Amino acid sequence: MDEKQREISRLVAKAGQMLLQHGAESSLVSDVSRRLGLAVGADDVEISLSASSLVITTMINEYCMTTARRAPDRGINMRAVTEIQRICIMSEKGLLDRHEAAVKLDAISPERYNRWLVVVMIGLSCASFSRLTGGDWPVFMMTFLASFLGMIVRQEIGHRHFNPLLNFGITAFVTTLISSQAVIYHIGNTPFLAMASSVLMLVPGFPLINAVADMVKGYVNMGIARWTFATLLTLSTSIGIVGAMNLVGVWGWIN
């Protein structure tokens, strides 16, 4: 029985850890982890979450076993979250036992889109926003170029596992530095739009949405932690933008 409970505890902890690492909201982490534990043989599962860790307690025949896991951020990846939910549902339907569920969980690879596809689509989305807000085609192209190159910088820094705050600050600095050339050389009808639109890729929308969702659903501590982190990302972005504007002497849309 001890070995069975140990395996269940490890399985539940691994699932919860991966969900938390890849951007799932707190209620989803708690719900899926608990359901998975019950599906593979636990009598009850209790979960305590914090911003970078979780504590899992399983109960079988009134015997409790508790385990803790760190959950360092691995980047938002809804594919991994969906695969874990699929394993949970299959376990509930009796299609997987705890051993098979553990094998499938270990096999999950957080695959990502091709980096060049991401870079191009980010460039097009920022450039499209500049076009929608009144910019002409030269402004569109400058916005695309700035966000395209800025996203490459962001990816390169991310691959080297630098602090996200430093990543956002440097990316904002480089992107604003490039887009400010539109104002300096009077490119397009409203060149300041290139400066405003090219940094939209740095808006931490997902963390902010999760923060609000957590607080609304009763996970106030998690919500505050995520909101604070999103605010720090926004502050880092602002410092990068202002630093670049101060360097080139162009204040664009701030004036």
Protein Blocks (a to p, Z undefined) as FASTA:
>chain_A
ZZmmmmmmmmmmmmmmmmmmnopafklmmmmmmmmmmmnopabdcddddfkbccddddee
hiacddddddddebjafklmmmmmmmmmmmmnopacfklmmmmmmmpccddddfklmmmm
mmmmmmmmmmmnopafklmmmmmmmmmmmmmmmmmmmmnopafklmmmmmmmmmmmmmmm
mmmnogajblmlmmmmmmmmmpcfklmmmmmmmmmnopamlmmmmmmmmmmmmmmmmmmm
mmmmmmnopakjmZZ
